[in-house]
Amino acid sequence: RESDRRAWTPVTYTVTRQNATIQGLIQGKAYFFRIAAENIIGMGPFTETTKEILIRDPITVPDRPEDLEVKAVTKNSVTLTWNPPKYNGGSDITMYVLESRLIGKDRFHKVTKEKMLDRKFTVEGLKEGDTYEYRVSACNIVGQGKPSFCTKPITCKDEIAPPTLDLDFRDKLIVRVGEAFSLTGRYSGKPAPKVTWLKDDTVVKEDDRIKIKTTPTTLCLGVLKSVREDTGKYCVTVENSTGSRKGFCQVNVVDRPSPPVGPVIFDEVFKDHMVVSWKPPLDDGGSEITNYIIEKKDTHKDLWMPVTSATVKTTCKIPKLLEGREYQIRIYAENLYGISDPLISDEMKAKDRFRVPDAPEQPIIKDVTKDSAVVVWNKPYDGGKPITNYIVEKKETMATRWVKATKDPIFPGTKFKVPDLLEGCQYEFRVSAENEIGVGDPSPPSKPIFARDPIAKPSPPVNPEAVDKTKNSVDLSWQPPRHDGNGKIIGYLIEYQKVGDEEWKQANLTPDSCPETNYKVTGLTEGSTYKFRVKAVNAAGESDPAHVPDPVEVKDRLEPPELILDANMAREQHIKAGDTLRLSAVIKGVPFPKVTWKKEDHEVSPKADIEVTGIGSKLEIRNTVHEDGGMYSLTVENPAGSKTVSVKVVVLDKPGPPRNLKISDVRSDSCYITWMEPEDDGGSVITNYVVERKDVASAQWVAISSSSKKRSHMAKYLMEGTQYLFRVAAENQYGRGPYVETLKPIKAIDPLHPPGPPKNLHHVDVDKTEVSLVWDRPDRDGGAEITGYLVEYQEDGADEWTKFQTVPMLDCVVTGL
């Protein structure tokens, strides 16, 4: 039974010997056992174990420890480590025993005096140069186990190895403010090197944020919640008696920049803008300043308005200010990691301290030539700063763009000769003044001038003469003056004087009313004699007069009419309908003849436009039709005679409709169509006829011939029993004329005739009052199905036949006889 229970459990098999092996026990449990003897009579009393028995494996001494190694050797010490044995003998290890043997001796001596459970031990107090070997044993409650395998012979002497350094960081490290960073690595060397951390050649000391951790093989410098002051060049030095190694890392702890350095300086102040400047931040946050953000605020308002956010200069123009208002300026610095706190300026009022010069008055233009002009102006108010330059600009009058007359400065004079003008072009000029504040407004443009040499009065006209006269007018003609005075001749002034009078009267009041070299002087008195003279005029004035050599007596000059025909009346005119008819002729005669247009000796159409001028006449008819054709005549007549010319006009048009459209020879699939030519062929030969048909049940006409030159056509392919309409139109080279259409439809059927007589008529039965008749079908049905047979009878000796009835069959019984 288990020690903590009272119930006994029998073993499942019978034992005949004096020992037994109990199976199925639980390791770690305590049990009691009892035994009873049994014979044929029965079972005897039990014998029970006095003590409980704990079930476990048998306990032995431990196995030998493993992996005994030498970790460090000096001239007077040896450091060893080992691993526990694979099997502890069934009991926990209570201690380890380390033994050594001096080479040359036979026995091992215990090194450890105290109870030792660590698996690392440094044997000290050794003699330099001696050689030892070591072994270690494990002990449990049973006893000391076998020793481990011995180490190789170890000679006591110092080991030397130069330091090595393997770093986990690069030469540069960028860290945001508030973040943590660490510099780690591995090192080695014999004897063990000393590890030293430096920042900018100063030893790094540990505090709440800076932690240094060094093991025999690793090193680490950690910084928590980094600040800008942690920026620097970090150096780790690993050094022993054989040498040293160093590692470096430039750590840059970056942040947004500090505010720009004030105060804000107002370099320039004007009524509508200011120019401000400032100094860069003392701390750029470890990153280059990418731009400055500038804002402005009217002190009467709480709203900051952006000026710019894209400047890297430490100066800025603040535009769009209201004169008289006070403003504050706010400036931020920005780098890749954020925007600084602002720098705010003092209040400043927007007003002009100085200003640009006023606009000069309108300049005056002098000494104009074909390629230059002198511009003269008065000095304007200089705006409080001395004028340093004048800017003269020019433009052609019709242009919109002003161009500087020169790139060179113009100062201190107030006149300038503008070169490089284009002869004959009209120019305007203006002037602006400039001081150190800027360029002022331009003056009003000068009066326009033409680039040309100075103009003189022209010479007199040449060879004036009277070329025609009537009872109240005289026509004068002359030649232009030999010299125009370098100016365009505007026109001519004509004067006349009645013989015997002293006063010269003007025939025209202004020269531009006579721009040509001829003029008709009117309003003269018939029978009087006059003198005439002519003056030429340009921009400089009037020339001396040129006189007509002899006085002229005013009276009519008779000349019979004369007609000079234009090409449109020289021969027969053919025009297309819709075009415009034009007939014209030049008319001469003194006095000017009366003009009459006629057509076929009658008045011309009211739609004709007739124009009569002092030199001729013109007849015009728009949108002509065929009826406008005919013989046109033009008659001119004056007291000296008359003259008439005629021309035949043919208006070419589409032909009229064909005549006498007839349909004949109608069959079930065809019919024959005939017609006569149109009364009016449109002035052109009929080229063909167009024939169309239409089923009366359809709205669409179908062409059945479009190229027939004959005046007849056989319409084929008709559908039997269908009713058709037909129409015909004539065509010439000017188009298709109107259609003529059949008045009523025709039906496509063959012609009908009476059928032939029935055959083989005879009686088959006779009664006293009736006769039964039969007969055969006739040979021909007349073109249509036979619908019935008419039966008649005649009394013998009578002259007339009496109708009995019409029957559909080939037999009949005649009754009532």
Order of alpha helices (4+ residues) and beta strands (2+ residues): beta-beta-beta-beta-beta-beta-beta-beta-beta-beta-beta-beta-beta-beta-beta-beta-beta-beta-beta-beta-beta-beta-beta-beta-beta-beta-beta-beta-beta-beta-beta-beta-beta-beta-beta-beta-beta-beta-beta-beta-beta-beta-beta-beta-beta-beta-beta-beta-beta-beta-beta-beta-beta-beta-beta-beta-beta-beta-beta-beta-beta-beta-beta-beta-beta-beta-beta-beta-beta
